Amino acid sequence: MPMAGQVTGWVSIFRLIKSKIPSHPGFTKRLTTVFSIYTIMAMSSEYQKIHGKFQSLMALALKLDQMPKQFGTGRDLSHTEIHLIEIIGDNSDLGVTDIARLIGVTKGAVSQTLKRLEKKGIAQKQKDPDNRSKLLVSLTALGNMAYWAHKHWHETMDGGFITYLENLNRDQTGFLLDFLTRVEDFLQRRIASPE
């Protein structure tokens, strides 16, 4: 059974081989598969279970993110769209710049999603009565229906998860926060990494 230090060495070898061989999707995929199998073999059975759960969670989150829902509107709403609806519904008197700043994305990203919501009759822009050069974003009646249906969906679909979290002791909560922070850091590093 390979040791953890050997896995680190194999990461370097994998990167070296990949950098020296012209990009060939089939070869790269096979090399990645072999490397993944070797890495999993190097883990203890408990780590394999954790790794499997993590992979499963990532796949489920991706699948959920890609599944549009209608939330009573008769129109498909993406994950991005429904969460913009939530931001608009939770906050009044926001413009595109305010929303972008609030959720940490570009104004262009907010504008693109907002245009889709306007076409679907979910959101609208109106001039700010106090500042005629600013447009305020609000929900239409259909948008409010989606907003409240989404809130209800979260309340009914949590499956007792909130109760579970509320019953954790301080040590368990601390461990969970530390673990999630490390997962978040890992994912941010993966996104920032060129490979």
Residue pairs with C-beta under 8 A, 6 or more apart in sequence:
1 41
1 42
2 10
2 38
2 41
2 42
3 42
4 42
6 42
7 38
7 39
7 42
10 35
10 38
10 39
14 31
14 35
15 195
17 31
18 28
18 31
18 195
21 27
40 48
40 51
43 51
54 183
64 79
65 79
66 79
67 79
68 76
68 77
68 78
69 76
69 77
69 82
69 153
70 76
70 77
71 77
71 82
71 145
71 146
71 149
71 150
71 153
72 145
72 146
72 149
73 120
73 122
73 142
73 145
73 146
73 149
75 120
75 121
75 122
75 142
77 85
77 120
77 122
77 146
80 113
81 113
81 116
81 117
81 122
82 146
82 150
84 99
84 110
84 113
84 114
84 117
84 123
85 117
85 122
85 123
85 139
85 143
85 146
85 147
85 150
86 147
86 150
86 151
87 94
87 99
87 102
87 103
88 94
88 99
88 123
88 137
88 138
88 139
88 143
88 147
89 139
89 143
89 144
89 147
91 98
91 99
91 102
92 138
93 128
93 136
94 102
94 136
94 137
95 128
95 134
95 135
95 136
95 137
96 107
96 110
96 111
96 114
96 135
96 137
97 107
99 110
99 137
100 106
100 107
100 109
100 110
103 110
114 123
114 125
114 137
117 123
117 143
118 124
118 125
120 142
121 140
121 142
121 143
122 139
122 140
122 142
122 143
122 146
123 137
123 138
123 139
123 140
123 143
124 137
124 138
124 139
124 140
124 143
125 135
125 136
125 137
125 138
126 135
126 136
126 138
127 134
127 135
127 136
128 134
128 135
128 136
139 146
139 147
165 173
168 176
